[in-house]
Amino acid sequence: QVQLVESGGGLVQPGGSLTLSCTASGFTGRTYTFKDYAMNWYRQAPGKERELVAGNSRQGITVYISPVKGRFTLSRDNPQNTAYLQMSSLRPEDTAVYYCNIRRDGDSFWGRGTQVTVST
């Protein structure tokens, strides 16, 4: 079974930076490998719905929601089955649990999330 594990979350002061990682495994014997999936980062703040933060399509197009444009960067290292979310100029409103997700056709896999807290 494909598994995703996020890491890199933590407590950071406003204006600070963090880089989240998402490492995938379990592709042995499967038709598709990590590079064949679209890759997304979501977040869910307390009392709010989960929202897409950044997405990278299989065609290599990356999109970001407006609040994070220019501050967050999604990248992926396909040979290492790993994706990253570099976050800078963090704001208190970025506080949330961040989840990575990969999907293709009818398949969608999620990690368990990593907490990011932006506070003094």
N, C-alpha and C positions, 0 to 999 in steps of 0.2 A: 504494500500500500504506500502511496506517495505521502510523505510527511514533510511539513514545513516547520522550521523552528526559527523564531525571531529572537534577536538579542540586541543589546546596546542601549536599551532604555535606561532611564534614571531620572534623578533630580538635577535640574539645571536652572541657573538664574536667567531672568529675562535678558535677551540679547546674546545669550550663549548659543553653543552649537552641540549637536549630537549626531552620530551616524548610526542608524539602525541597519542590522543585517538580517537577511532571511536566507537560510540554507535549506535546500531541498534534498530529499533522498527517496529511495524506493522506486527508481525508474527501471531497474533491472527487469528484463523480460517484457517491458511495456513497449508499445508501438512508438510512443513519443517520449522525448526526453525534455529536460528543463527548457532548452532553447526553443522548443516547439510550442510552448505555452505563452499566452499573454500573461503579463505579470502586473499585479496591482498592489498598492498600499492603501489600506483603509484606516480609519480611526473612529473611535467611539468615545465621546466625552460623557461624563455622568449625566444621566437624565436626557441624553440625546440619542438620536438614531445613528447607526453606523454610516459613515460617509466615505466616498471615494476621495482619496487625497491626490494620488498620482497613478497613472496607468501607462504601461508600455505594451503596445500591440505586437502581434507576431511579425508585423511588417516593419517594426522598429520605430513607430511613431509614439512619442511620449506626450501626455497631456497632464495638466495640473489644474486643480481648482484655483479660483482666483486668489483666495486668501494666502496661498502658499507660493504663488508664482514669484520667481526671482529669489526665493529663500530656500526652497527645497529642490533637491535634484535626485531623481531616480536613475540608478545605473544597474547594470547586471554583468556578472562574470559567468557566462554560460559554461565554460569548461569546469568551473568550480561549483556549478549549480547554486550560485549565490546571487542575490540581489541586494541592493543597498538603497537607503534613503538618507541622503545627507541633508541635515536640517540646520539652518543658521538663522541668526536674528530671531531666535525663538521668543514667543509671546505667551503670556499666561493662557490665552485662548487656544494655544496649541496643546494644552494639557489633555491627554486622552490615552486610552489603550490603543496601540497601533498594531494592526494585523497585516500580514502579507497573504496574498491570494494568487494562485495561478489557475488559469482556466483555458479550456479548448473544447470546442464543440459542447457536448453535454457534461463534461467533467469540470469540476471546480474543487480545489483543495485549499484549506485554510490552516494557518498556524494558530497558536493559542494566544498570541498577542504579547506585547511588551509595553509596560507602563512608562509613559513620558510625563513628567511633572515639571512645569515651568513656574517657578515661584522664588520669591526672596526668602 
